């Protein structure tokens, strides 16, 4: 259990540092994501082979299709996110991106037939108000409109990724991460090939942050994430999950010198607090439902 906690927290911190590392790479956002997915999938395939795991994903074709759609959405989401990093900064882009889980929460009654509770509605309203607080100033600046659009699209495609990943129930763990990341790589490769060809000019000094982003933040991060969540309680995963956007805010302030105004800080608290409230309220409801369903002998 201690190992699972360590891996999960380490994965969240690695994911939270993505925008920081990308800031030191002198490439456009699409090229960064292309190299990130390429290096990450090579690393995961090596881990999969060395761990001598068996291929299981071909057994259920419908679940494999769901995972392919999820991988395409993840590739698109990362491209939008890294473009938002470049346009509006790591802190604001991370907050907009983290509205993705809230979109899933709101859509869950329609897709997964979960009940729409008052907690979910309150959480959603808090996130919407928080979004307006965080991005109110940026919306008044024409130069940031594209960055905000990319941030919103990254959240929407994130939600699509999560929904279809949840439907691929028979493909789990490292195999899930490997299949999804491979599909993401193919998606980004096709896009960048059509846009500019496959030539990526890596300038001197960029190699170390590229390897750090691909091997550590993506490969090791995905491996730690998917190998740990199965051994942790669902509520613990939900609560600790907010370390990712929080760490992104802290890293961007400490390393990049990005600062939020008081209104934006209040908005950040509303976004993270609203999302956390909706998740925790749902977890409590599920626990109560399970308790009522138990037979007392």
Backbone as CSV, one residue per row, in Angstrom:
resi,resn,N_x,N_y,N_z,CA_x,CA_y,CA_z,C_x,C_y,C_z
1,UNK,0.830,-1.205,0.000,0.000,0.000,0.000,0.864,1.256,0.000
2,UNK,1.969,1.236,0.803,2.863,2.392,0.838,3.487,2.638,-0.530
3,UNK,3.843,1.551,-1.217,4.426,1.670,-2.549,3.430,2.286,-3.525
4,UNK,2.155,1.875,-3.428,1.115,2.415,-4.308,0.909,3.908,-4.057
5,UNK,0.914,4.305,-2.787,0.789,5.730,-2.450,1.947,6.529,-3.034
6,UNK,3.157,6.011,-2.849,4.340,6.704,-3.357,4.273,6.862,-4.878
7,UNK,3.928,5.789,-5.569,3.865,5.833,-7.026,2.802,6.821,-7.506
8,UNK,1.647,6.797,-6.858,0.541,7.659,-7.292,0.872,9.133,-7.082
9,UNK,1.396,9.464,-5.901,1.762,10.853,-5.611,2.886,11.310,-6.536
10,UNK,3.873,10.431,-6.757,4.977,10.768,-7.663,4.457,11.024,-9.074
11,UNK,3.494,10.202,-9.535,2.916,10.377,-10.870,2.211,11.717,-10.987
12,UNK,1.451,12.094,-9.958,0.722,13.364,-9.990,1.677,14.552,-10.034
13,UNK,2.759,14.471,-9.270,3.741,15.557,-9.273,4.456,15.641,-10.619
14,UNK,4.736,14.488,-11.220,5.365,14.475,-12.541,4.434,15.091,-13.582
15,UNK,3.146,14.728,-13.537,2.176,15.307,-14.470,2.042,16.813,-14.249
16,UNK,2.113,17.235,-12.973,2.007,18.655,-12.671,3.180,19.472,-13.173
17,UNK,4.309,18.806,-13.429,5.509,19.507,-13.902,5.616,19.550,-15.427
18,UNK,4.649,18.964,-16.134,4.711,18.916,-17.603,4.907,20.297,-18.228
19,UNK,4.094,21.256,-17.801,4.166,22.594,-18.382,5.474,23.296,-18.077
20,UNK,6.046,22.998,-16.909,7.321,23.616,-16.532,8.430,23.125,-17.456
21,UNK,8.503,21.812,-17.634,9.540,21.235,-18.495,9.358,21.707,-19.936
22,UNK,8.103,21.742,-20.407,7.827,22.164,-21.786,8.255,23.604,-22.028
23,UNK,8.261,24.413,-20.979,8.647,25.819,-21.108,10.108,25.976,-21.549
24,UNK,10.921,24.954,-21.292,12.348,25.027,-21.633,12.664,24.344,-22.970
25,UNK,11.625,23.912,-23.689,11.827,23.272,-24.988,11.454,24.260,-26.092
26,UNK,12.405,24.584,-26.953,12.190,25.579,-28.013,11.616,24.918,-29.263
27,UNK,10.421,24.371,-29.112,9.677,23.768,-30.226,8.226,24.193,-30.093
28,UNK,7.457,24.070,-31.190,6.038,24.387,-31.055,5.328,23.270,-30.287
29,UNK,4.111,23.540,-29.833,3.392,22.621,-28.952,3.170,21.254,-29.592
30,UNK,2.919,21.228,-30.918,2.653,19.963,-31.598,3.907,19.090,-31.645
31,UNK,5.041,19.718,-31.891,6.298,18.974,-31.923,6.656,18.433,-30.542
32,UNK,6.371,19.215,-29.507,6.644,18.764,-28.142,5.810,17.536,-27.805
33,UNK,4.527,17.573,-28.130,3.647,16.434,-27.841,4.052,15.229,-28.685
34,UNK,4.458,15.457,-29.929,4.908,14.363,-30.797,6.101,13.641,-30.168
35,UNK,7.109,14.392,-29.745,8.292,13.786,-29.134,7.954,13.164,-27.785
36,UNK,7.055,13.803,-27.049,6.660,13.277,-25.743,6.006,11.899,-25.873
37,UNK,5.056,11.796,-26.797,4.363,10.517,-26.976,5.284,9.459,-27.575
38,UNK,6.177,9.862,-28.479,7.117,8.915,-29.087,8.037,8.304,-28.040
39,UNK,8.675,9.150,-27.244,9.598,8.655,-26.219,8.841,7.890,-25.141
40,UNK,7.660,8.400,-24.763,6.864,7.742,-23.730,6.430,6.352,-24.125
41,UNK,5.984,6.171,-25.379,5.502,4.847,-25.797,6.651,3.860,-25.935
42,UNK,7.815,4.329,-26.383,8.987,3.445,-26.446,9.327,2.937,-25.054
43,UNK,9.294,3.839,-24.069,9.589,3.456,-22.686,8.573,2.444,-22.165
44,UNK,7.272,2.684,-22.384,6.237,1.782,-21.875,6.295,0.410,-22.548
45,UNK,6.595,0.383,-23.841,6.717,-0.902,-24.539,7.882,-1.703,-23.950
46,UNK,8.997,-1.033,-23.662,10.141,-1.714,-23.046,9.763,-2.280,-21.672
47,UNK,9.048,-1.487,-20.872,8.614,-1.953,-19.556,7.677,-3.151,-19.692
48,UNK,6.758,-3.074,-20.663,5.789,-4.157,-20.885,6.508,-5.450,-21.283
49,UNK,7.484,-5.345,-22.165,8.228,-6.517,-22.629,9.093,-7.095,-21.510
50,UNK,9.806,-6.231,-20.793,10.699,-6.685,-19.725,9.935,-7.295,-18.554
51,UNK,8.712,-6.830,-18.318,7.893,-7.396,-17.242,7.187,-8.678,-17.660
52,UNK,7.377,-9.080,-18.939,6.860,-10.343,-19.478,5.343,-10.475,-19.326
53,UNK,4.649,-9.379,-19.567,3.189,-9.428,-19.517,2.633,-9.941,-20.838
54,UNK,1.454,-10.526,-20.777,0.815,-11.074,-21.965,-0.158,-10.063,-22.570
55,UNK,-0.252,-10.075,-23.881,-1.175,-9.180,-24.591,-2.601,-9.702,-24.439
56,UNK,-3.477,-8.869,-23.888,-4.861,-9.265,-23.653,-5.876,-8.402,-24.406
57,UNK,-5.430,-7.234,-24.914,-6.393,-6.253,-25.429,-7.121,-6.702,-26.694
58,UNK,-6.584,-7.702,-27.407,-7.225,-8.163,-28.640,-8.445,-9.056,-28.376
59,UNK,-8.633,-9.469,-27.136,-9.729,-10.385,-26.816,-11.098,-9.719,-26.891
60,UNK,-11.147,-8.421,-26.613,-12.426,-7.706,-26.634,-12.318,-6.537,-27.613
61,UNK,-12.838,-6.745,-28.830,-12.683,-5.755,-29.900,-13.435,-4.452,-29.605
62,UNK,-14.609,-4.541,-28.979,-15.366,-3.318,-28.693,-14.642,-2.456,-27.665
63,UNK,-14.069,-3.080,-26.649,-13.312,-2.333,-25.647,-12.038,-1.754,-26.246
64,UNK,-11.444,-2.467,-27.181,-10.259,-1.951,-27.864,-10.622,-0.711,-28.678
65,UNK,-11.786,-0.726,-29.318,-12.245,0.441,-30.076,-12.452,1.635,-29.150
66,UNK,-13.052,1.395,-27.980,-13.231,2.467,-27.004,-11.882,3.062,-26.601
67,UNK,-10.895,2.200,-26.408,-9.578,2.659,-25.975,-8.869,3.436,-27.089
68,UNK,-9.091,3.034,-28.328,-8.526,3.769,-29.461,-9.112,5.178,-29.518
69,UNK,-10.432,5.283,-29.355,-11.075,6.606,-29.338,-10.533,7.433,-28.181
70,UNK,-10.360,6.791,-27.021,-9.813,7.472,-25.859,-8.391,7.973,-26.136
71,UNK,-7.597,7.156,-26.818,-6.223,7.545,-27.146,-6.169,8.716,-28.115
72,UNK,-7.057,8.720,-29.105,-7.137,9.834,-30.049,-7.480,11.123,-29.300
73,UNK,-8.458,11.016,-28.377,-8.858,12.184,-27.585,-7.716,12.659,-26.701
74,UNK,-6.927,11.728,-26.151,-5.806,12.115,-25.293,-4.735,12.855,-26.092
75,UNK,-4.442,12.369,-27.299,-3.475,13.050,-28.150,-3.928,14.460,-28.482
76,UNK,-5.210,14.610,-28.838,-5.754,15.938,-29.144,-5.730,16.826,-27.906
77,UNK,-6.091,16.246,-26.760,-6.121,17.002,-25.515,-4.743,17.546,-25.156
78,UNK,-3.716,16.727,-25.319,-2.352,17.173,-25.015,-1.893,18.268,-25.969
79,UNK,-2.251,18.154,-27.239,-1.861,19.207,-28.191,-2.521,20.536,-27.828
80,UNK,-3.800,20.493,-27.491,-4.489,21.716,-27.071,-3.886,22.255,-25.773
81,UNK,-3.576,21.364,-24.828,-3.054,21.790,-23.539,-1.690,22.460,-23.670
82,UNK,-0.786,21.855,-24.442,0.547,22.423,-24.573,0.529,23.728,-25.369
83,UNK,-0.438,23.866,-26.281,-0.607,25.148,-26.967,-1.113,26.201,-25.982
84,UNK,-2.016,25.780,-25.067,-2.510,26.704,-24.041,-1.387,27.113,-23.088
85,UNK,-0.494,26.157,-22.757,0.671,26.497,-21.929,1.444,27.662,-22.554
86,UNK,1.675,27.550,-23.870,2.480,28.549,-24.574,1.759,29.895,-24.679
87,UNK,0.415,29.851,-24.774,-0.340,31.084,-25.030,-0.723,31.833,-23.761
88,UNK,-1.179,31.109,-22.733,-1.727,31.783,-21.541,-1.005,31.403,-20.254
89,UNK,0.054,30.598,-20.340,0.814,30.245,-19.146,0.371,28.937,-18.537
90,UNK,1.245,28.352,-17.745,1.001,27.031,-17.165,-0.124,27.060,-16.137
91,UNK,-0.145,28.086,-15.289,-1.107,28.112,-14.190,-2.552,28.177,-14.690
92,UNK,-2.854,29.145,-15.550,-4.233,29.297,-16.046,-4.616,28.123,-16.943
93,UNK,-3.695,27.686,-17.810,-3.989,26.548,-18.687,-4.306,25.301,-17.873
94,UNK,-3.574,25.068,-16.780,-3.807,23.894,-15.937,-5.175,23.952,-15.280
95,UNK,-5.582,25.148,-14.842,-6.886,25.299,-14.200,-8.028,25.062,-15.191
96,UNK,-7.885,25.601,-16.401,-8.922,25.388,-17.424,-8.987,23.907,-17.787
97,UNK,-7.821,23.286,-17.956,-7.749,21.863,-18.303,-8.417,21.003,-17.250
98,UNK,-8.287,21.400,-15.994,-8.824,20.572,-14.917,-10.334,20.684,-14.781
99,UNK,-10.983,21.453,-15.648,-12.441,21.428,-15.716,-12.926,20.156,-16.408
100,UNK,-11.994,19.425,-17.063,-12.353,18.179,-17.738,-13.036,17.173,-16.833
101,UNK,-12.487,16.881,-15.629,-13.164,15.942,-14.733,-14.558,16.391,-14.336
102,UNK,-14.770,17.702,-14.257,-16.091,18.213,-13.902,-17.080,17.968,-15.038
103,UNK,-16.609,18.093,-16.284,-17.458,17.787,-17.442,-17.894,16.325,-17.392
104,UNK,-16.962,15.441,-17.038,-17.287,14.013,-16.904,-18.331,13.821,-15.811
105,UNK,-18.144,14.528,-14.701,-19.065,14.419,-13.574,-20.485,14.829,-13.967
106,UNK,-20.584,15.889,-14.775,-21.902,16.372,-15.198,-22.532,15.429,-16.224
107,UNK,-21.706,14.847,-17.090,-22.225,13.953,-18.130,-22.517,12.542,-17.617
108,UNK,-21.992,12.200,-16.454,-22.130,10.825,-15.952,-23.577,10.348,-15.796
109,UNK,-24.543,11.226,-15.436,-25.938,10.743,-15.389,-26.447,10.274,-16.748
110,UNK,-26.013,10.913,-17.828,-26.469,10.534,-19.167,-25.721,9.318,-19.706
111,UNK,-24.412,9.259,-19.443,-23.584,8.217,-20.043,-23.496,6.970,-19.175
112,UNK,-23.283,7.177,-17.867,-23.095,6.034,-16.966,-24.295,5.804,-16.051
113,UNK,-25.370,6.566,-16.283,-26.620,6.419,-15.539,-26.425,6.625,-14.041
114,UNK,-25.537,7.540,-13.691,-25.371,7.913,-12.294,-26.362,9.024,-11.965
115,UNK,-26.784,9.073,-10.713,-27.750,10.096,-10.315,-27.109,11.478,-10.274
116,UNK,-27.847,12.482,-10.719,-27.391,13.871,-10.615,-27.767,14.396,-9.238
117,UNK,-26.793,14.541,-8.370,-27.028,14.940,-6.994,-26.862,16.447,-6.833
118,UNK,-27.336,16.944,-5.700,-27.174,18.371,-5.404,-25.699,18.726,-5.252
119,UNK,-24.905,17.767,-4.743,-23.472,17.995,-4.600,-22.793,18.223,-5.940
120,UNK,-23.169,17.434,-6.926,-22.604,17.600,-8.265,-22.972,18.956,-8.852
121,UNK,-24.237,19.347,-8.683,-24.689,20.630,-9.228,-23.964,21.805,-8.564
122,UNK,-23.828,21.737,-7.242,-23.120,22.798,-6.532,-21.655,22.859,-6.950
123,UNK,-21.047,21.685,-7.098,-19.658,21.634,-7.541,-19.493,22.215,-8.936
124,UNK,-20.423,21.885,-9.824,-20.364,22.382,-11.198,-20.514,23.910,-11.228
125,UNK,-21.457,24.445,-10.447,-21.660,25.892,-10.395,-20.413,26.600,-9.850
126,UNK,-19.784,25.997,-8.834,-18.556,26.575,-8.269,-17.454,26.630,-9.318
127,UNK,-17.342,25.568,-10.112,-16.318,25.528,-11.153,-16.577,26.584,-12.223
128,UNK,-17.832,26.742,-12.623,-18.184,27.751,-13.635,-17.833,29.154,-13.138
129,UNK,-18.188,29.461,-11.883,-17.864,30.773,-11.318,-16.345,30.944,-11.231
130,UNK,-15.662,29.872,-10.827,-14.206,29.915,-10.750,-13.567,30.169,-12.097
131,UNK,-14.119,29.546,-13.141,-13.610,29.754,-14.499,-13.734,31.222,-14.903
132,UNK,-14.875,31.836,-14.574,-15.091,33.245,-14.915,-14.109,34.138,-14.155
133,UNK,-13.825,33.778,-12.895,-12.870,34.564,-12.105,-11.455,34.442,-12.659
134,UNK,-11.063,33.217,-12.986,-9.701,32.976,-13.467,-9.469,33.624,-14.825
135,UNK,-10.455,33.505,-15.705,-10.258,33.923,-17.089,-10.923,35.249,-17.438
136,UNK,-11.529,35.912,-16.453,-12.210,37.176,-16.736,-11.290,38.220,-17.340
137,UNK,-10.099,38.365,-16.758,-9.147,39.338,-17.281,-8.606,38.929,-18.643
138,UNK,-8.341,37.619,-18.789,-7.781,37.144,-20.052,-8.782,37.273,-21.198
139,UNK,-10.080,37.131,-20.884,-11.099,37.234,-21.933,-11.144,38.640,-22.544
140,UNK,-10.745,39.628,-21.761,-10.768,41.002,-22.257,-9.560,41.331,-23.140
141,UNK,-8.616,40.385,-23.216,-7.409,40.583,-24.022,-7.482,39.698,-25.258
142,UNK,-7.512,40.307,-26.443,-7.656,39.541,-27.675,-6.513,38.558,-27.896
143,UNK,-5.325,38.896,-27.387,-4.168,38.024,-27.596,-4.290,36.686,-26.916
144,UNK,-5.175,36.567,-25.919,-5.310,35.326,-25.169,-6.516,34.488,-25.602
145,UNK,-7.281,34.981,-26.561,-8.503,34.269,-26.935,-8.196,32.874,-27.484
146,UNK,-7.158,32.752,-28.312,-6.786,31.442,-28.861,-6.289,30.514,-27.754
147,UNK,-5.525,31.049,-26.811,-5.028,30.232,-25.708,-6.153,29.707,-24.847
148,UNK,-7.139,30.546,-24.560,-8.282,30.109,-23.763,-9.111,29.073,-24.520
149,UNK,-9.256,29.272,-25.829,-9.974,28.297,-26.648,-9.284,26.940,-26.586
150,UNK,-7.951,26.948,-26.680,-7.195,25.694,-26.593,-7.363,25.048,-25.224
151,UNK,-7.366,25.878,-24.177,-7.559,25.344,-22.834,-8.911,24.675,-22.677
152,UNK,-9.957,25.327,-23.190,-11.309,24.755,-23.111,-11.405,23.467,-23.927
153,UNK,-10.809,23.467,-25.135,-10.829,22.264,-25.967,-10.041,21.124,-25.324
154,UNK,-8.979,21.467,-24.601,-8.215,20.426,-23.907,-9.067,19.777,-22.822
155,UNK,-9.899,20.575,-22.142,-10.781,20.037,-21.109,-11.870,19.146,-21.719
156,UNK,-12.425,19.578,-22.858,-13.481,18.799,-23.516,-12.942,17.467,-24.025
157,UNK,-11.778,17.503,-24.675,-11.196,16.256,-25.189,-10.712,15.363,-24.043
158,UNK,-10.312,15.977,-22.922,-9.975,15.194,-21.726,-11.198,14.404,-21.263
159,UNK,-12.358,15.072,-21.243,-13.596,14.406,-20.819,-13.928,13.239,-21.746
160,UNK,-13.756,13.435,-23.052,-13.994,12.359,-24.018,-13.046,11.190,-23.749
161,UNK,-11.780,11.517,-23.463,-10.789,10.487,-23.165,-11.219,9.649,-21.962
162,UNK,-11.641,10.307,-20.883,-12.017,9.602,-19.657,-13.252,8.731,-19.878
163,UNK,-14.248,9.278,-20.562,-15.498,8.538,-20.792,-15.235,7.232,-21.545
164,UNK,-14.476,7.290,-22.634,-14.234,6.086,-23.429,-13.232,5.149,-22.749
165,UNK,-12.326,5.705,-21.945,-11.419,4.837,-21.192,-12.188,4.026,-20.157
166,UNK,-13.195,4.640,-19.540,-14.007,3.933,-18.560,-14.815,2.818,-19.204
167,UNK,-15.163,2.994,-20.489,-15.934,1.972,-21.187,-15.077,0.765,-21.556
168,UNK,-13.755,0.956,-21.636,-12.834,-0.149,-21.967,-12.459,-0.890,-20.690
169,UNK,-13.437,-1.506,-20.053,-13.252,-2.081,-18.718,-12.324,-3.286,-18.686
170,UNK,-12.229,-4.019,-19.786,-11.442,-5.253,-19.771,-9.953,-5.018,-20.006
171,UNK,-9.578,-3.789,-20.375,-8.164,-3.474,-20.636,-7.690,-2.533,-19.533
172,UNK,-6.820,-3.024,-18.671,-6.447,-2.272,-17.493,-4.920,-2.181,-17.335
173,UNK,-4.500,-1.417,-16.320,-3.094,-1.367,-15.929,-2.159,-0.844,-17.002
174,UNK,-0.978,-1.449,-17.035,0.064,-1.014,-17.966,-0.360,-1.206,-19.417
175,UNK,-1.115,-2.269,-19.685,-1.576,-2.527,-21.044,-2.496,-1.405,-21.521
176,UNK,-3.340,-0.912,-20.629,-4.225,0.207,-20.953,-3.406,1.447,-21.292
177,UNK,-2.423,1.752,-20.442,-1.584,2.934,-20.665,-0.814,2.833,-21.970
178,UNK,-0.278,1.640,-22.265,0.518,1.440,-23.473,-0.337,1.605,-24.733
179,UNK,-1.516,0.982,-24.740,-2.403,1.075,-25.909,-2.866,2.512,-26.128
180,UNK,-3.218,3.180,-25.039,-3.733,4.542,-25.163,-2.643,5.503,-25.617
181,UNK,-1.452,5.364,-25.058,-0.363,6.256,-25.437,0.087,6.004,-26.875
182,UNK,0.052,4.739,-27.300,0.416,4.420,-28.678,-0.562,5.068,-29.658
183,UNK,-1.868,4.987,-29.340,-2.876,5.620,-30.194,-2.708,7.135,-30.207
184,UNK,-2.351,7.696,-29.062,-2.101,9.136,-28.993,-0.931,9.530,-29.881
185,UNK,0.123,8.717,-29.840,1.296,8.990,-30.672,0.933,8.965,-32.155
186,UNK,0.162,7.965,-32.582,-0.252,7.863,-33.988,-1.088,9.083,-34.380
187,UNK,-1.982,9.504,-33.477,-2.833,10.669,-33.748,-2.000,11.928,-33.961
188,UNK,-1.066,12.169,-33.036,-0.219,13.360,-33.126,0.701,13.278,-34.335
189,UNK,1.207,12.066,-34.629,2.106,11.883,-35.772,1.392,12.194,-37.085
190,UNK,0.148,11.735,-37.224,-0.622,12.017,-38.441,-0.854,13.523,-38.577
191,UNK,-1.212,14.170,-37.471,-1.473,15.609,-37.508,-0.221,16.392,-37.908
192,UNK,0.888,16.093,-37.237,2.103,16.849,-37.511,2.653,16.519,-38.896
193,UNK,2.424,15.279,-39.374,2.856,14.906,-40.717,2.114,15.686,-41.781
194,UNK,0.797,15.848,-41.587,-0.003,16.616,-42.531,0.307,18.111,-42.444
195,UNK,0.655,18.577,-41.271,0.865,20.001,-41.051,2.228,20.484,-41.556
196,UNK,3.278,19.699,-41.251,4.613,20.196,-41.579,5.595,19.110,-41.977
197,UNK,5.121,17.864,-42.063,6.059,16.774,-42.308,6.644,16.283,-40.999
198,UNK,7.449,15.236,-41.077,7.950,14.615,-39.853,9.323,15.141,-39.430
199,UNK,9.784,16.197,-40.037,11.078,16.757,-39.659,10.910,17.685,-38.464
200,UNK,11.614,17.354,-37.380,11.585,18.167,-36.170,13.015,18.613,-35.875
201,UNK,13.231,19.906,-35.894,14.570,20.458,-35.686,14.827,20.657,-34.202
202,UNK,15.567,19.725,-33.590,15.867,19.801,-32.165,17.135,20.627,-31.977
203,UNK,16.994,21.805,-31.381,18.122,22.701,-31.184,18.977,22.254,-30.007
204,UNK,20.222,22.721,-30.001,21.144,22.382,-28.927,20.607,22.886,-27.587
205,UNK,20.661,22.031,-26.583,20.143,22.392,-25.271,18.729,21.914,-25.028
206,UNK,18.039,21.452,-26.099,16.663,20.972,-25.947,16.575,19.490,-25.611
207,UNK,17.647,18.745,-25.847,17.589,17.290,-25.720,17.271,16.846,-24.294
208,UNK,17.912,17.477,-23.313,17.695,17.067,-21.919,16.253,17.290,-21.480
209,UNK,15.654,18.488,-21.680,14.249,18.645,-21.289,13.296,17.767,-22.104
210,UNK,13.629,17.463,-23.368,12.783,16.573,-24.171,12.791,15.158,-23.576
211,UNK,13.980,14.659,-23.228,14.095,13.337,-22.611,13.417,13.313,-21.243
212,UNK,13.555,14.397,-20.497,12.908,14.492,-19.184,11.395,14.426,-19.324
213,UNK,10.859,15.156,-20.314,9.411,15.161,-20.529,8.920,13.805,-21.029
214,UNK,9.671,13.198,-21.969,9.224,11.940,-22.562,9.403,10.744,-21.653
215,UNK,10.610,10.591,-21.079,10.910,9.401,-20.268,10.339,9.518,-18.863
216,UNK,10.635,10.644,-18.193,10.261,10.777,-16.782,8.798,11.195,-16.614
217,UNK,8.449,12.372,-17.163,7.104,12.913,-16.949,6.012,12.087,-17.629
218,UNK,6.333,11.475,-18.781,5.317,10.712,-19.512,5.445,9.205,-19.262
219,UNK,6.609,8.632,-19.605,6.780,7.189,-19.469,6.682,6.714,-18.033
220,UNK,7.564,7.217,-17.179,7.550,6.808,-15.769,6.271,7.290,-15.082
221,UNK,5.823,8.498,-15.428,4.592,9.014,-14.840,3.397,8.119,-15.130
222,UNK,3.223,7.709,-16.389,2.114,6.818,-16.761,2.257,5.448,-16.098
223,UNK,3.484,4.948,-16.053,3.720,3.636,-15.418,3.363,3.692,-13.939
224,UNK,3.827,4.718,-13.220,3.503,4.869,-11.804,1.996,5.013,-11.602
225,UNK,1.366,5.809,-12.476,-0.064,6.092,-12.323,-0.908,4.830,-12.475
226,UNK,-0.722,4.134,-13.593,-1.586,2.988,-13.889,-1.232,1.754,-13.066
227,UNK,-0.025,1.693,-12.498,0.344,0.548,-11.668,-0.001,0.765,-10.200
228,UNK,-0.500,1.962,-9.866,-0.798,2.255,-8.460,-2.278,2.408,-8.160
229,UNK,-3.057,2.948,-9.115,-4.451,3.276,-8.803,-5.282,2.032,-8.475
230,UNK,-4.894,0.869,-9.013,-5.634,-0.354,-8.724,-5.486,-0.805,-7.282
231,UNK,-4.422,-0.378,-6.604,-4.185,-0.783,-5.223,-4.577,0.258,-4.199
232,UNK,-5.278,1.313,-4.620,-5.678,2.376,-3.715,-7.201,2.506,-3.679
233,UNK,-7.764,2.942,-2.556,-9.210,3.181,-2.487,-9.620,4.281,-3.469
234,UNK,-10.825,4.154,-4.012,-11.309,5.110,-5.012,-11.337,6.527,-4.456
235,UNK,-11.791,6.671,-3.196,-11.886,8.000,-2.609,-10.500,8.614,-2.434
236,UNK,-9.522,7.792,-2.082,-8.145,8.281,-1.936,-7.611,8.776,-3.272
237,UNK,-7.903,8.029,-4.336,-7.470,8.436,-5.683,-8.089,9.783,-6.053
238,UNK,-9.374,9.965,-5.717,-10.062,11.217,-6.043,-9.467,12.397,-5.284
239,UNK,-9.229,12.198,-3.986,-8.719,13.294,-3.157,-7.301,13.674,-3.563
240,UNK,-6.426,12.673,-3.643,-5.026,12.948,-3.972,-4.864,13.472,-5.400
241,UNK,-5.851,13.188,-6.274,-5.773,13.633,-7.665,-5.626,15.132,-7.817
242,UNK,-6.066,15.886,-6.808,-5.983,17.348,-6.898,-4.578,17.874,-6.619
243,UNK,-3.651,16.960,-6.298,-2.250,17.369,-6.186,-1.689,17.798,-7.540
244,UNK,-2.228,17.228,-8.629,-1.699,17.558,-9.961,-1.890,19.031,-10.312
245,UNK,-3.129,19.566,-10.296,-3.263,20.996,-10.628,-2.647,21.899,-9.573
246,UNK,-2.698,21.494,-8.298,-2.084,22.309,-7.256,-0.578,22.400,-7.440
247,UNK,0.045,21.262,-7.754,1.495,21.264,-7.965,1.855,22.094,-9.198
248,UNK,0.996,22.053,-10.233,1.247,22.868,-11.425,1.234,24.357,-11.083
249,UNK,0.296,24.764,-10.230,0.227,26.163,-9.808,1.464,26.559,-8.998
250,UNK,1.868,25.671,-8.077,3.024,25.963,-7.223,4.309,26.009,-8.048
251,UNK,4.481,25.015,-8.940,5.682,24.975,-9.777,5.773,26.199,-10.679
252,UNK,4.637,26.587,-11.271,4.656,27.735,-12.195,4.965,29.033,-11.475
253,UNK,4.508,29.143,-10.221,4.799,30.351,-9.442,6.249,30.367,-8.977
254,UNK,6.738,29.215,-8.502,8.085,29.145,-7.937,9.178,29.153,-9.003
255,UNK,8.944,28.482,-10.125,9.996,28.311,-11.134,9.865,29.320,-12.276
256,UNK,8.637,29.512,-12.764,8.437,30.405,-13.914,8.066,31.828,-13.508
257,UNK,7.762,32.023,-12.237,7.409,33.365,-11.775,6.018,33.809,-12.183
258,UNK,5.143,32.871,-12.557,3.773,33.223,-12.923,2.983,33.534,-11.647
259,UNK,2.185,34.584,-11.702,1.404,34.979,-10.536,-0.059,35.156,-10.914
260,UNK,-0.934,34.797,-9.969,-2.366,34.991,-10.149,-2.816,36.168,-9.296
261,UNK,-3.791,36.912,-9.798,-4.367,37.997,-9.009,-5.231,37.397,-7.902
262,UNK,-5.678,38.248,-6.963,-6.522,37.757,-5.866,-7.822,37.150,-6.404
263,UNK,-8.382,37.769,-7.446,-9.621,37.244,-8.044,-9.356,35.880,-8.686
264,UNK,-8.205,35.749,-9.357,-7.863,34.480,-9.988,-7.552,33.399,-8.952
265,UNK,-6.946,33.784,-7.834,-6.705,32.816,-6.756,-8.026,32.317,-6.192
266,UNK,-8.980,33.255,-6.016,-10.315,32.857,-5.550,-10.965,31.917,-6.562
267,UNK,-10.782,32.209,-7.850,-11.319,31.343,-8.896,-10.686,29.967,-8.878
268,UNK,-9.365,29.918,-8.631,-8.664,28.639,-8.552,-9.213,27.796,-7.411
269,UNK,-9.464,28.436,-6.265,-10.029,27.720,-5.115,-11.433,27.203,-5.424
270,UNK,-12.209,28.000,-6.162,-13.558,27.558,-6.532,-13.512,26.377,-7.498
271,UNK,-12.588,26.421,-8.470,-12.475,25.335,-9.445,-12.071,24.028,-8.753
272,UNK,-10.987,24.090,-7.982,-10.493,22.885,-7.319,-11.443,22.438,-6.209
273,UNK,-11.968,23.411,-5.458,-12.895,23.065,-4.383,-14.204,22.500,-4.914
274,UNK,-14.717,23.099,-5.990,-15.957,22.596,-6.575,-15.813,21.204,-7.137
275,UNK,-14.696,20.961,-7.827,-14.446,19.624,-8.372,-14.276,18.604,-7.256
276,UNK,-13.539,18.980,-6.210,-13.314,18.073,-5.084,-14.620,17.788,-4.353
277,UNK,-15.450,18.813,-4.162,-16.723,18.635,-3.469,-17.628,17.669,-4.218
278,UNK,-17.699,17.848,-5.538,-18.525,16.946,-6.341,-18.053,15.503,-6.252
279,UNK,-16.739,15.291,-6.292,-16.182,13.944,-6.211,-16.412,13.331,-4.837
280,UNK,-16.128,14.093,-3.776,-16.262,13.574,-2.420,-17.719,13.300,-2.084
281,UNK,-18.608,14.167,-2.557,-20.034,13.973,-2.313,-20.501,12.685,-2.978
282,UNK,-19.996,12.429,-4.187,-20.354,11.210,-4.907,-19.804,9.989,-4.186
283,UNK,-18.555,10.092,-3.672,-17.946,8.968,-2.970,-18.723,8.627,-1.706
284,UNK,-19.151,9.666,-0.969,-19.935,9.437,0.240,-21.264,8.763,-0.077
285,UNK,-21.901,9.210,-1.166,-23.169,8.607,-1.581,-22.986,7.129,-1.906
286,UNK,-21.889,6.810,-2.616,-21.624,5.423,-2.987,-21.371,4.575,-1.756
287,UNK,-20.655,5.138,-0.766,-20.374,4.388,0.453,-21.663,4.090,1.205
288,UNK,-22.554,5.093,1.303,-23.823,4.888,1.988,-24.682,3.850,1.278
289,UNK,-24.650,3.888,-0.081,-25.423,2.930,-0.854,-24.912,1.511,-0.645
290,UNK,-23.575,1.380,-0.565,-22.983,0.061,-0.337,-23.321,-0.461,1.052
291,UNK,-23.323,0.451,2.060,-23.650,0.045,3.422,-25.087,-0.453,3.513
292,UNK,-26.005,0.256,2.821,-27.414,-0.153,2.841,-27.624,-1.479,2.141
293,UNK,-26.750,-1.770,1.164,-26.896,-2.997,0.388,-26.327,-4.214,1.068
294,UNK,-25.603,-4.018,2.182,-25.002,-5.167,2.865,-26.045,-5.917,3.666
295,UNK,-25.920,-7.226,3.741,-26.825,-8.069,4.514,-26.190,-8.320,5.883
296,UNK,-26.894,-7.955,6.944,-26.388,-8.144,8.300,-26.750,-9.539,8.769
297,UNK,-25.740,-10.339,9.121,-25.994,-11.725,9.567,-26.142,-11.791,11.073
